[in-house]
Amino acid sequence: MAKVRKSLATLLLAAIVTIATTTVCFASAATDQNNHQVAVFSGGCFWGVDAVFKHVKGVLNVTSGYSGGSAATAHYDIVSTGLTGHAESVEVVFDPAQVSYDDLLKVFFTVAHDPTELNRQGPDEGSQYRSVVFYSNEDQKKAAEAYIAKLNKSGEFSHPIVTQVVPLTHFYPAEGYHQNFCELHPNNPYIAINDLPKLKLLEEKYPDLYKP
């Protein structure tokens, strides 16, 4: 993904405009009235993470967006500076009767991204691409911490897991052109090189979780 460099004046102007126009999306409840649950993950460019979770059975909806910063800076051009505290993230709405949160963690850590890369993911560098589990409740926190401990102990990765486990305060949906990007642009070189292989890996590694 191209890095956007802006002057300080432009950043300040963009922030002012965003404050005036952004609708704040507060952290989703962990469970809604239909007993659907919400999970939020950050693992590099949200295009690929979004695509992976859209192909997991029991996942009902995935939205690309930003978490970790303020409403004023939840805009792609500003987030791309790496100075906002935001991470490119995805909000995953799922049916726990069909897929567990532990299964989502498994997909996140072993398919959607490399949890050993610090403040980067593949060709993308910056804190906006860091690895994060944003938890909505204590159960999600404990599950994420336990899964990380298990991975570190297993030796599955040759380097330590650097994924942060932090409380979800807000999730801000990204601009419309970022939504469902992989499916809409399968011939995009970035998608073809970095993200389509993840979908193939998901199908091969976890066929019971994969949906076409």
C-alpha positions in Angstrom: 0.0 0.0 0.0 1.4 3.4 -0.9 2.6 5.6 1.9 1.1 9.0 2.0 3.3 11.9 3.2 1.6 15.1 4.1 2.9 18.4 5.4 2.0 19.4 9.0 -0.4 22.1 7.7 -2.2 19.6 5.5 -2.4 17.1 8.4 -3.9 19.8 10.7 -6.4 20.8 8.1 -7.4 17.2 7.5 -7.9 16.6 11.2 -10.1 19.6 11.5 -12.2 18.4 8.6 -12.4 14.9 10.0 -13.5 16.2 13.4 -16.3 18.0 11.8 -17.5 15.2 9.6 -16.6 11.9 11.2 -19.3 9.8 12.8 -17.9 8.2 15.9 -18.4 4.4 16.0 -18.1 3.3 19.6 -16.8 -0.1 20.5 -19.3 -2.7 19.6 -20.7 -4.9 22.3 -19.2 -8.3 22.4 -22.7 -9.8 21.9 -25.7 -8.4 20.1 -29.4 -9.2 20.4 -29.0 -12.2 18.0 -26.2 -13.6 20.1 -23.7 -12.7 17.4 -20.3 -11.7 18.7 -17.7 -9.2 17.6 -14.0 -9.5 17.3 -11.5 -6.8 16.2 -8.0 -7.7 14.8 -5.2 -5.8 13.3 -2.6 -7.6 11.2 -1.1 -5.4 8.5 -3.0 -4.1 5.5 -6.7 -4.6 6.2 -7.4 -5.7 2.7 -6.0 -9.2 3.2 -7.2 -9.7 6.8 -10.7 -8.7 5.7 -10.6 -11.2 2.8 -9.4 -14.1 5.0 -12.1 -13.7 7.6 -14.8 -13.3 4.9 -14.0 -16.9 3.9 -14.4 -18.3 7.4 -17.5 -20.3 8.1 -19.7 -18.6 10.8 -18.4 -15.2 10.0 -21.4 -13.0 9.1 -19.8 -9.7 8.3 -16.3 -8.1 8.1 -15.6 -4.4 8.0 -12.2 -2.7 7.4 -11.4 0.2 9.6 -9.2 1.8 12.2 -8.7 1.2 15.9 -6.3 2.6 18.5 -6.6 6.3 17.8 -9.2 9.1 17.9 -12.1 9.9 15.7 -10.3 13.0 14.4 -7.6 11.0 12.8 -9.6 7.9 11.6 -9.0 8.7 7.9 -6.7 6.8 5.6 -4.5 9.6 4.5 -3.8 10.5 8.1 -3.5 7.0 9.5 -1.0 6.2 6.7 1.5 8.6 8.4 1.9 6.2 11.3 1.5 9.0 13.8 -2.1 8.6 14.9 -2.1 5.5 17.2 -4.5 3.8 14.8 -3.9 0.4 13.4 -5.6 -0.8 10.2 -8.1 -3.2 11.6 -11.0 -5.4 10.8 -14.3 -5.8 12.7 -15.5 -9.4 12.5 -19.1 -10.2 13.3 -19.6 -14.0 13.9 -22.0 -16.6 15.1 -20.5 -18.5 18.0 -22.8 -21.4 17.3 -20.9 -21.9 14.0 -17.3 -20.7 14.8 -15.6 -20.0 18.1 -13.5 -17.1 19.1 -10.6 -19.5 19.5 -11.0 -20.6 15.9 -10.8 -16.9 14.8 -7.6 -16.5 16.8 -6.2 -19.6 15.1 -7.0 -18.1 11.7 -5.7 -14.7 12.7 -2.3 -15.9 14.0 -1.6 -18.7 11.5 -3.1 -17.5 8.2 -4.1 -13.8 8.2 -0.7 -12.4 9.1 2.7 -13.0 10.6 2.5 -12.2 14.3 6.3 -12.1 14.7 6.7 -8.9 12.6 7.0 -5.7 14.7 5.3 -2.6 13.3 5.2 -4.0 9.8 3.7 -6.7 7.7 5.3 -7.9 4.5 6.0 -4.9 2.4 4.2 -2.5 4.6 6.0 -0.7 7.4 4.8 1.5 10.2 2.9 1.3 13.5 -0.4 1.3 11.6 0.4 -2.2 10.4 1.2 -3.6 13.8 -0.3 -6.9 15.1 -3.1 -6.4 17.7 -6.0 -8.2 19.2 -8.5 -5.6 20.4 -10.6 -7.4 23.0 -14.2 -6.5 23.9 -14.3 -8.4 27.2 -12.2 -10.4 29.7 -13.0 -13.7 28.0 -11.5 -12.5 24.7 -8.5 -11.1 26.6 -7.8 -14.3 28.4 -8.3 -16.4 25.2 -5.9 -14.2 23.2 -3.2 -14.2 25.9 -3.6 -18.0 26.3 -3.3 -18.6 22.6 -0.2 -16.4 22.3 1.4 -18.3 25.2 0.6 -21.6 23.6 2.1 -20.4 20.3 5.3 -19.2 21.9 5.7 -22.5 23.8 5.0 -24.6 20.8 7.9 -23.3 18.7 5.6 -23.0 15.7 7.3 -19.6 15.0 11.1 -19.1 15.1 10.7 -15.7 16.6 8.5 -14.5 19.6 5.0 -13.3 19.0 4.8 -9.5 19.1 1.0 -9.2 19.0 -0.4 -6.6 21.4 -3.6 -7.5 23.4 -5.4 -4.3 24.3 -8.9 -3.2 25.1 -11.2 -2.1 22.2 -12.4 1.4 22.8 -13.5 2.4 19.4 -13.7 1.0 15.9 -14.0 3.4 13.0 -15.1 2.0 9.5 -12.7 2.9 6.7 -13.6 4.7 3.6 -15.9 2.8 1.2 -13.3 2.1 -1.4 -11.4 0.0 1.1 -14.3 -2.3 1.8 -14.2 -5.8 0.3 -11.2 -4.7 -1.7 -9.7 -8.1 -2.3 -12.9 -9.5 -3.9 -13.5 -6.4 -6.0 -9.9 -6.1 -7.2 -8.4 -9.7 -7.5 -6.0 -8.6 -10.3 -4.5 -5.8 -8.2 -0.8 -6.7 -8.0 -0.7 -6.1 -4.2 -3.7 -8.4 -3.8 -2.3 -11.1 -6.1 1.1 -11.2 -4.4 0.2 -10.7 -0.7 -3.4 -11.7 -0.1 -4.6 -14.4 -2.5 -2.0 -16.8 -1.2 -3.6 -16.4 2.3 -7.0 -17.5 1.0 -5.4 -20.6 -0.5 -3.6 -21.3 2.7 -6.8 -21.0 4.7 -8.5 -23.5 2.4 -5.6 -26.0 2.7 -4.8 -25.5 6.4 -8.3 -25.4 7.8 -10.7 -26.9 5.3 -13.4 -27.4 8.0 -13.4 -23.6 8.6 -13.2 -22.5 4.9 -16.1 -21.3 3.0 -15.9 -20.4 -0.8 
